Amino acid sequence: MPTLILVRHGRSTANTAGVLAGRIPGVGLDERGAAQAAALPARLDGIELALAVTSPLQRCRETLAPLLAARPGLELHTEDGVNECDYGDWSGRKLAELKDEPLMEIVQQHPSAAAFPGGESMRAMAARAGEAVRTWNARVGEEHGPDATYLMCSHGDLIKALVADALGLHLDQFQRISVEPCSVTAIRYTRLRPFLVRLGDTGDLSAFLPRETPADEAAADGDAAVGGGAGTP
């Protein structure tokens, strides 16, 4: 079965504004996110890709634009199954404001029971993402062979859910996983089990350098950033 390279979109204007974007339109990459996207083709140099799949949202399409320009023959397919989680009434709100919502404790501690008002549940998000990946695995394997590699650009929470699934973790454990903007995660699927062969690789270790204030207030409190966070400053 194929190997899947998962790329989280580059840093977005919503990430830097501390807003939970969800599916609201018009959220693109900020200056750093555009630079991250521009560096992506070199990071993937030498890796033969059968095709690319993207979430329909603007920030994912902008992330893949430099890669598609560098590889004009690469097929791009849009997949609703790997769209951002539908955060419903939480979409467009400040993360600092959402921190005090009673639902946030469930999102952090028991996400399999979390359902966003006016949106979807985290369980539904994980299920549709897993189904989409398995459908694409079958298609890529049939059309390009069992050793093919393909790329999928999606969102932080969704990629974390796919990693948890690959590791055999309950969804309630997925908040322990961190996936920064424009990071690369790779899962090799086989007949018996998936293998996580790369997790959240950015090639940047600056997040481990000491700083006066934490990069993410939620991380300082031990909570996971809903939506995936803005990554290293």
C-alpha positions in Angstrom: 0.0 0.0 0.0 1.1 3.6 -0.6 3.0 6.0 1.6 1.2 9.2 2.5 3.0 12.5 3.0 0.8 14.8 5.1 1.6 18.5 4.9 -0.1 20.9 7.2 -0.8 24.3 5.5 1.7 27.1 6.1 1.1 29.6 8.8 -2.1 31.6 8.1 -3.4 35.0 8.9 -5.8 33.4 11.4 -2.9 31.6 13.1 -1.0 34.9 13.8 -4.2 36.7 14.8 -5.0 33.9 17.4 -8.3 33.2 15.7 -9.9 29.7 15.1 -10.4 29.9 11.4 -12.4 26.8 10.8 -13.9 27.0 7.4 -14.5 30.7 7.2 -13.6 32.0 3.7 -10.7 34.3 2.8 -8.1 32.9 5.2 -4.8 32.7 3.4 -1.1 32.4 4.3 0.7 35.2 6.1 4.2 36.3 5.1 5.9 33.5 7.1 3.4 31.0 5.7 4.2 32.0 2.2 7.9 31.6 2.9 7.2 28.1 4.3 5.2 27.2 1.2 8.0 28.5 -1.0 10.5 26.2 0.7 8.4 23.1 0.4 9.5 22.0 -3.1 13.2 21.9 -2.0 12.2 19.9 1.1 10.5 17.3 -1.1 13.2 17.3 -3.8 13.9 13.8 -5.0 10.6 12.3 -3.7 8.5 11.0 -6.6 4.9 11.9 -6.0 2.1 10.0 -7.7 -0.4 12.8 -7.1 -1.4 15.5 -4.6 -4.6 15.9 -2.7 -5.8 19.1 -0.9 -8.4 20.3 1.4 -10.6 22.8 -0.5 -9.6 25.7 1.7 -7.5 28.6 0.4 -4.6 28.2 2.9 -4.0 24.7 1.7 -4.2 25.6 -2.0 -1.7 28.5 -1.4 0.6 26.1 0.4 0.8 23.7 -2.6 1.0 26.4 -5.2 4.9 26.6 -5.2 5.1 22.8 -5.4 2.7 22.6 -8.3 4.7 25.3 -10.1 7.9 23.3 -9.5 6.2 20.1 -10.7 3.9 21.1 -13.6 2.9 17.5 -14.3 1.7 16.8 -10.7 -2.0 16.1 -10.6 -3.9 18.0 -7.9 -7.2 16.6 -6.5 -9.6 18.4 -4.1 -11.0 16.2 -1.3 -13.8 17.4 1.0 -13.0 14.5 3.4 -9.8 16.3 4.5 -11.4 19.7 5.0 -10.8 21.5 8.2 -13.0 20.5 11.2 -16.3 22.3 11.1 -16.0 24.3 14.3 -19.5 25.8 13.8 -20.2 28.7 16.1 -16.6 28.7 17.3 -15.3 29.6 13.8 -13.8 33.1 13.6 -13.6 33.5 17.4 -10.4 34.3 19.3 -8.7 31.3 20.9 -8.1 33.3 24.1 -11.9 33.8 24.4 -12.7 30.2 23.7 -10.3 29.1 26.4 -13.0 29.9 29.0 -15.8 28.0 27.2 -16.9 24.8 29.2 -16.6 22.8 26.0 -12.9 23.5 25.9 -12.2 21.1 28.8 -13.9 18.3 26.8 -12.0 19.2 23.7 -8.8 18.9 25.7 -9.5 16.0 27.9 -12.2 13.9 26.1 -12.2 15.0 22.4 -14.1 11.9 21.3 -17.1 13.4 23.1 -16.6 17.0 21.8 -19.2 18.3 19.4 -19.0 22.0 18.3 -22.3 23.9 18.4 -23.5 24.4 14.8 -20.6 22.3 13.5 -19.4 18.7 13.7 -17.9 16.4 16.3 -14.2 15.6 16.5 -15.2 12.0 16.2 -16.9 12.7 12.9 -13.9 14.7 11.7 -11.6 11.8 12.5 -13.9 9.2 10.8 -14.3 11.1 7.6 -10.5 11.8 7.4 -9.7 8.2 7.9 -12.2 7.1 5.3 -10.8 9.6 2.8 -7.2 8.4 3.3 -8.2 4.8 2.9 -10.1 5.6 -0.3 -7.1 7.5 -1.7 -4.7 4.7 -0.6 -6.7 2.2 -2.7 -6.9 4.5 -5.7 -3.2 5.4 -5.6 -2.2 1.8 -5.1 -4.4 0.6 -8.0 -3.2 3.3 -10.4 0.4 3.8 -9.4 1.4 0.6 -7.6 1.8 -0.4 -3.9 5.1 1.4 -3.5 3.8 4.8 -4.7 4.0 7.9 -2.5 1.4 10.7 -2.6 0.9 14.0 -0.8 -2.1 15.4 1.1 -2.3 19.0 2.4 -4.7 19.4 5.3 -5.1 20.9 8.7 -3.7 20.5 12.2 -6.4 18.7 14.1 -7.2 16.5 11.1 -3.6 15.4 10.7 -3.3 14.7 14.4 -6.3 12.5 14.2 -4.8 10.5 11.3 -1.5 10.1 13.2 -3.5 8.8 16.3 -5.3 6.4 14.0 -2.0 5.2 12.5 -0.5 4.6 16.0 -3.6 2.8 17.2 -4.4 5.5 19.8 -7.8 6.4 21.0 -8.9 9.8 19.7 -8.8 11.0 23.3 -5.0 10.8 23.1 -4.7 12.9 19.9 -4.1 16.2 21.8 -0.7 14.9 22.8 0.4 15.2 19.2 1.9 18.4 17.8 1.8 19.3 14.1 3.3 22.8 13.2 2.4 24.8 10.1 4.0 23.4 6.9 5.3 20.4 8.8 5.7 17.1 7.0 4.3 13.9 8.5 4.6 10.6 6.7 2.6 7.3 7.2 3.5 4.2 5.3 0.4 1.9 5.0 0.8 -1.8 4.7 -1.7 -4.7 4.6 -1.4 -5.4 8.3 -0.7 -2.0 9.9 0.4 1.6 9.2 3.9 2.8 10.2 4.4 6.4 11.3 7.8 7.2 9.7 7.9 11.0 10.2 6.0 13.3 12.5 5.7 17.1 12.3 9.1 17.5 10.5 9.8 21.2 9.7 13.6 21.0 9.6 13.6 23.8 12.1 14.8 23.2 15.7 14.4 26.8 16.9 11.3 25.9 18.9 13.7 24.3 21.4 15.7 27.4 22.0 15.0 29.3 25.3 12.7 32.3 25.0 11.3 34.8 27.5 7.7 33.9 26.8 6.2 30.7 25.6 5.5 30.4 21.9 1.9 29.4 22.7 0.1 30.3 25.9 -2.0 27.1 25.6 1.1 25.0 25.4 2.4 26.6 28.6 -0.8 25.6 30.4 -0.5 22.0 29.0 -3.5 22.4 26.7 -3.3 21.7 23.0 -4.0 24.6 20.5 -7.3 23.9 18.9 -6.8 24.0 15.1 -3.1 23.3 15.5 -1.5 26.5 16.6 0.8 29.0 14.9 4.0 27.1 15.4 7.4 28.5 16.1 7.6 32.4 15.9 
